[in-house]
């Protein structure tokens, strides 16, 4: 670990690279990092997750060489590997835990993907990162929390409201399709009080019906990828049917 505690680099072999966040991470707070260096002589890549154990109470001497399968089998640890194609040099990765205990991740500006389930969110959680395999060095970029079109940098003032002019959607570089059963897990990103039960033209399921209609009328574009909203399909929790609003 560098003196600034921002850079973590594995010096030898392909393991013994487990690090933690320096404080507990709140639910839906996105931990962000960038992969600074990789090497192709090893198999496997970055492993991400959370633990309910305060890292200051863990001895470095007793930490195992691998997060998987050593730590993910222990009570209070939830860790899983990223696909190698999602951990290339220069990629920025965000990961977080939802209110229902599901760990999600995103690579660059791609979609959100499910990594792991059944995390106990009733206790404080620290982010866990295993600089493993092909991943040699990472830079910690801090964390953010989103709401109502504002991205809040932790301990920093919120950024300005983004420009809502229609733009071409950013290509999705993630190799795996999203888990459609998991999309009902998140709240509406506008009001944070209702479930995100609508699917926009671009495929994002991020708003409740009321907010989706307001955003379509006022802005006309998806708040995530800014693709023009042509249709709004509402998912009914008690039925698999959908209809266009």
Phi and psi in degrees as a GROMACS rama.xvg file:
@    title "Ramachandran Plot"
@    xaxis  label "Phi"
@    yaxis  label "Psi"
@TYPE xy
-72.7267  167.012  UNK-2
-64.0848  -29.0591  UNK-3
-79.9428  -7.55524  UNK-4
62.175  25.177  UNK-5
-106.57  -30.9533  UNK-6
-105.45  133.258  UNK-7
-125.515  125.18  UNK-8
-132.967  131.699  UNK-9
-83.0587  129.611  UNK-10
-89.296  -40.9635  UNK-11
-134.163  158.846  UNK-12
56.1931  -155.156  UNK-13
-123.279  7.01841  UNK-14
-136.07  -161.895  UNK-15
57.555  45.397  UNK-16
-126.3  31.0154  UNK-17
-81.8663  126.466  UNK-18
-132.845  166.159  UNK-19
-132.514  161.175  UNK-20
-71.0032  153.892  UNK-21
-83.2771  2.56347  UNK-22
-154.733  166.657  UNK-23
-67.3252  145.406  UNK-24
-106.102  130.992  UNK-25
-78.0564  162.19  UNK-26
-59.7764  132.69  UNK-27
71.4657  7.54309  UNK-28
-82.4815  125.904  UNK-29
-92.3072  116.068  UNK-30
-80.8132  129.384  UNK-31
-118.839  139.448  UNK-32
-147.494  161.905  UNK-33
-126.614  136.594  UNK-34
-82.6313  114.3  UNK-35
-88.9361  -33.2126  UNK-36
-151.617  138.975  UNK-37
-131.752  163.869  UNK-38
-144.38  141.095  UNK-39
-89.4155  8.19875  UNK-40
-81.025  -8.45133  UNK-41
-117.461  161.984  UNK-42
-100.95  155.068  UNK-43
84.0387  165.999  UNK-44
-148.859  -157.407  UNK-45
-52.3751  141.243  UNK-46
-118.741  137.123  UNK-47
-128.513  155.078  UNK-48
171.731  -159.035  UNK-49
-141.465  160.057  UNK-50
-139.68  148.204  UNK-51
-92.054  1.37947  UNK-52
-93.1327  129.914  UNK-53
-65.3795  123.879  UNK-54
-58.0644  -28.5086  UNK-55
-67.3128  -16.624  UNK-56
-96.2614  0.355401  UNK-57
-100.952  133.985  UNK-58
-85.1381  132.415  UNK-59
-60.1067  -30.9801  UNK-60
-70.1192  -25.7406  UNK-61
-96.4474  -5.71186  UNK-62
-68.2628  136.507  UNK-63
-73.3456  165.493  UNK-64
-72.4921  -21.2688  UNK-65
-127.226  138.816  UNK-66
-73.6771  -37.3788  UNK-67
-122.322  121.536  UNK-68
-102.884  13.6915  UNK-69
-73.051  -56.796  UNK-70
-78.652  -34.4549  UNK-71
-68.3246  -7.88797  UNK-72
-96.7915  -3.21  UNK-73
-99.1214  145.718  UNK-74
-62.5812  132.616  UNK-75
92.7182  3.8995  UNK-76
-125.437  135.898  UNK-77
-133.582  105.621  UNK-78
-138.48  144.378  UNK-79
-150.175  152.265  UNK-80
-81.4994  146.634  UNK-81
-83.2025  147.983  UNK-82
-60.113  145.699  UNK-83
-57.7911  -36.1989  UNK-84
-70.9126  -9.42152  UNK-85
-99.1361  5.41542  UNK-86
-134.6  56.8383  UNK-87
-89.2338  159.544  UNK-88
-60.0964  130.563  UNK-89
94.3406  -13.9026  UNK-90
-68.769  140.659  UNK-91
-102.19  128.475  UNK-92
-120.503  133.67  UNK-93
-117.124  141.357  UNK-94
-144.585  151.284  UNK-95
-159.218  168.87  UNK-96
-116.694  136.888  UNK-97
-86.8837  173.894  UNK-98
-64.8267  -23.3414  UNK-99
-95.5562  13.1719  UNK-100
79.4771  29.5526  UNK-101
-109.964  129.493  UNK-102
-88.7075  125.426  UNK-103
-114.942  158.39  UNK-104
-143.366  159.632  UNK-105
-141.676  139.118  UNK-106
-109.262  121.659  UNK-107
54.0775  -125.299  UNK-108
-107.358  28.8653  UNK-109
-79.0799  -169.627  UNK-110
-77.7644  169.698  UNK-111
-86.6147  137.584  UNK-112
-127.677  148.095  UNK-113
-82.3125  129.405  UNK-114
-105.759  -40.6849  UNK-115
-160.635  156.718  UNK-116
-126.075  176.021  UNK-117
65.5002  38.1026  UNK-118
-83.4278  137.337  UNK-119
-81.8213  102.731  UNK-120
-91.5904  6.23644  UNK-121
-78.225  -12.5129  UNK-122
-114.649  159.592  UNK-123
-59.9916  144.054  UNK-124
-127.359  135.827  UNK-125
-107.931  139.217  UNK-126
-67.9224  141.653  UNK-127
-124.374  130.702  UNK-128
-132.037  127.844  UNK-129
-110.317  107.537  UNK-130
-77.6498  92.6213  UNK-131
-124.853  154.602  UNK-132
59.7586  -122.276  UNK-133
-68.0178  -23.0169  UNK-134
-80.5766  119.794  UNK-135
-106.332  -39.763  UNK-136
-143.79  141.435  UNK-137
-132.539  157.99  UNK-138
-119.126  127.951  UNK-139
-78.6095  128.226  UNK-140
-105.304  2.18945  UNK-141
97.9678  -154.962  UNK-142
-148.395  159.37  UNK-143
-138.698  159.894  UNK-144
-136.853  128.599  UNK-145
-99.1926  151.152  UNK-146
-175.172  136.127  UNK-147
48.1628  44.8346  UNK-148
71.7512  1.38875  UNK-149
-106.567  138.139  UNK-150
-103.897  113.41  UNK-151
-92.095  116.411  UNK-152
-78.9166  130.42  UNK-153
-60.3062  130.089  UNK-154
67.4342  16.4599  UNK-155
-130.68  156.387  UNK-156
-62.9296  153.204  UNK-157
-67.4268  151.283  UNK-158
-75.0933  169.652  UNK-159
-71.5223  157.251  UNK-160
-61.2579  128.661  UNK-161
-69.5087  152.55  UNK-162
-64.5181  127.672  UNK-163
-100.262  17.5721  UNK-164
-67.0339  141.462  UNK-165
-58.8491  135.104  UNK-166
-134.183  163.969  UNK-167
-69.3432  138.185  UNK-168
-64.354  146.315  UNK-169
-75.0765  131.234  UNK-170
-59.5923  141.005  UNK-171
-85.2619  119.143  UNK-172
-97.7188  -3.50103  UNK-173
-71.7647  139.085  UNK-174
-82.836  -15.8863  UNK-175
-111.077  144.095  UNK-176
-69.3129  149.184  UNK-177
-66.8212  152.692  UNK-178
-81.9726  106.013  UNK-179
-65.4425  -28.2309  UNK-180
-71.3226  -18.5107  UNK-181
-90.2433  -14.4614  UNK-182
-67.8139  -23.5203  UNK-183
-73.0909  -6.36376  UNK-184
-70.7865  -29.2858  UNK-185
-92.717  152.659  UNK-186
-82.9514  164.297  UNK-187
-60.5202  132.425  UNK-188
-77.4974  -3.78336  UNK-189
-96.7636  -55.0417  UNK-190
-98.2201  -21.1824  UNK-191
57.7842  20.548  UNK-192
-123.287  -20.8656  UNK-193
-114.384  158.67  UNK-194
-72.4097  146.102  UNK-195
-78.1568  91.5725  UNK-196
-112.48  15.969  UNK-197
-121.196  149.179  UNK-198
-116.881  125.421  UNK-199
-85.6834  174.445  UNK-200
-55.1117  -36.8142  UNK-201
-76.6045  -12.0369  UNK-202
102.725  -7.91579  UNK-203
-74.4014  134.251  UNK-204
-112.846  92.3487  UNK-205
-136.556  -2.98688  UNK-206
-136.499  156.425  UNK-207
-77.5346  170.475  UNK-208
-61.0247  -46.2609  UNK-209
-61.9101  -46.8319  UNK-210
-68.347  -36.7632  UNK-211
-61.3603  -41.6121  UNK-212
-65.953  -39.5518  UNK-213
-66.271  -44.5304  UNK-214
-64.6216  -39.7354  UNK-215
-62.0845  -40.3301  UNK-216
-73.318  -41.6707  UNK-217
-85.4652  -38.5756  UNK-218
-114.942  -38.3009  UNK-219
81.2787  3.32537  UNK-220
-134.093  156.464  UNK-221
-65.5442  132.464  UNK-222
-70.6262  -13.9628  UNK-223
-92.4527  -51.1565  UNK-224
-112.789  -7.47191  UNK-225
66.9712  21.2044  UNK-226
-76.8859  144.14  UNK-227
-59.4775  133.615  UNK-228
-86.0294  111.987  UNK-229
-100.715  -37.0972  UNK-230
-136.006  154.053  UNK-231
-129.154  110.929  UNK-232
-97.8266  128.76  UNK-233
-99.1663  127.713  UNK-234
-90.0148  124.775  UNK-235
-91.0347  121.779  UNK-236
-57.4696  -33.1372  UNK-237
-91.4047  2.74153  UNK-238
-146.788  153.687  UNK-239
-87.558  -2.58363  UNK-240
-78.0537  156.294  UNK-241
-137.571  154.405  UNK-242
-138.415  154.281  UNK-243
-90.8568  129.509  UNK-244
